[in-house]
Amino acid sequence: MIEDTLKEAAEKMDKAVEVAKEDFSSVRTGRANPALFNRVLVDYYGSPTQLQQLASFATPDARTLLITPYDVSALRAIERALSDSEVGANPSNDGKVIRVIMPELTQDRRKEYVKIVRGKAEDAKVSVRNIRRKAKDGIDRLVKDSEVGEDDGARAEKDLDALTKAHTDSIDDLLKRKEAELLEV
């Protein structure tokens, strides 16, 4: 019973770290990267669709990204979604492809991105702590219902705390790397 609770908590915490990693990749560093647009949703025939499902990407140089839609009729909707996104892109449409030239990163913009990344890291850590709280409630319920002994419950809590610390440390490491990447000129 306790092993199942700990295993489920570990799986959920791993997913929270993966989500944090994906969130960090959506914040640009210095190069044009298709991962910047992972979170961009396009209104495609009335339903929100991820940009990656509607177009192919090419990076001819470090600051330029070419987006070629599979369906040319979606060109305007993609351009509108890019303009409205928080990426800070300025798309231009030539009728067949959308060219996105990423502006140079100023020091102020880099600091703003660091704040965004720190917020995303804190959200991920809160998610891990919430998973810990739910797992602890489950362990406490097992002890209260006399399904497991108090010693086993205390041991499981220590294991859960170690698991939580490992995952929050992992998020902190990801944050440090992303901050260094952002502040590198």
PyMOL commands that set and color helices and strands:
alter all, ss='L'
color gray80, all
select helices_A, chain A and resi 2-25+34-37+51-53+72-84+107-144+150-183
alter helices_A, ss='H'
color red, helices_A
select strands_A, chain A and resi 41-44+47-50+55-61+64-69+91-93+98-101
alter strands_A, ss='S'
color yellow, strands_A
deselect
rebuild
show_as cartoon
